[in-house]
Amino acid sequence: MNRSLLKNFRRNKDLRACALWLLVGVSVLVCVALGACRRGQPALAITHVTLIDMTGAPPQRDMTVLIVRDKIAAVTPSESDDVPWSATVIDGHDKYLIPGLADMHVHLTAAGEPSGSREFMIPLLLANGITTVRDMGGYLDALLPLRREIESGKRVGPRIVLAGPYLDGNPPAFQPSLVVTNKVQASDDVKDLIRRGVDFIKVQSNLSRDAYFAIAETSKAEHASFVGHVPDRVTAAEASEAGQRSIEHLTGVLRGCSSDEPKLMREQFLAATGREKHVSSATRQDDWDGELLQTFSEERAHALLEEFLANGTWQTPTLVLLRNDAYPGEHQPDANDARLKYVPQAVRQRWTQNLAQLDAHATARDYAERAGLMDKSEYVVREMQRVGVNVLAGTDSPAPFVYPGFALHDELALLVESGFTPMAALQAATSRAAEFMGRSATQGTIEKGKFADLVLLDENPLADIRNAGRIRAVVVRGKALDRAALDGMLAAVERFAAAH
Ligand SMILES: [Zn+2]
């Protein structure tokens, strides 16, 4: 090495040392600055609000809820006035604060991927105050990354618990499904899904008895819950005894209230059942519906509810879905519904086709029977609430004319129409939902330490459940979306829907 090279090397070394010290210095400064930020954390305070905290307590007037990062830091009477000077304040005078709502039955990936859920479902849910969803069947490859994006803060969205693909028989009713035909496969599929990160297992209508009970057994052994439809070949009482944690859409329930359930089960495979059609014949379906209605027994209904109560079986009636199926065509839903503008063309087209199918060949008598069955469903739901069977608020969005987000407010109204108090209906979408998910420690009520998922309302939802849809602001993971932000999101969905 010659002299000049050596000198050069030394000088570079000095420079490197200098850069290193500079880096250390800057890092120290950044750390100090960050520490300072953390001490004077950006806080949000909703002041002078009427709190409906969903703990079961009556509304409390003139309260302040302090939010730091994504948690509720304090809930105090506003007079105590300990809001930090640096907090952003939302004036809650004449307003009502409830916990963020949970739609316990949605399909985020049913409207096409990837934009279907991100540009359509997610903003509609948030704009309607929904901060938690239970995804009841969808594509794991799309759902898991979406959930990660939301949890990492990259995207604003609801908390998601999910099932991934359905477990169904052959042929499966919906996609994505894993077709399960024997015990070994049932056991393998349940274990595999759990390994892939699902929160629970979703069972579908067309499972064989063997496959269904094997799924029940493996889920139990793996400490996972299984939920979904009562399969056509299994009675609702059997499903309840087997430990199915929630029954969706009252599947098998009205049949279980029949004085002639065995006959109806035999005939089910000659008829088409609701939305899952096996041997499709509209006439047979309507005959079957008529028989179901005529043999409805209140005594049998109460025996079944006792079974649900004893086994801790939850129910997600999705009355909004049942009502759409009961009153298709010109009766329901309204084709001029203002919310249609938020629905992408492709989805709208599917909805209309489905409606035409439901309506095909239906006579006045058929409509009367469907309406009669809807009345029975509402009767059963009312009795569930009365005797203490656990009920969850869910919608099946985006099923035909079940408008994502908005539909949960329809469901709450239908629960009230069925005999729930507005408080009980709201609990089905908040505290009870959290209880079902085993998340009562972190969500479902407005209490110190819980996640800051909140909905600020202009009017009292206990006076009229429809007021739960009169949203002034939504707080999700501590981030406030005011009315202007929510309207901006809705406008973006409208533009997306027009272009897709
Ligand atoms: Zn569903």
Residues whose N, C-alpha, C, O or C-beta is under 5 A from the ligand:
A	BS01	ZN	M136 D396
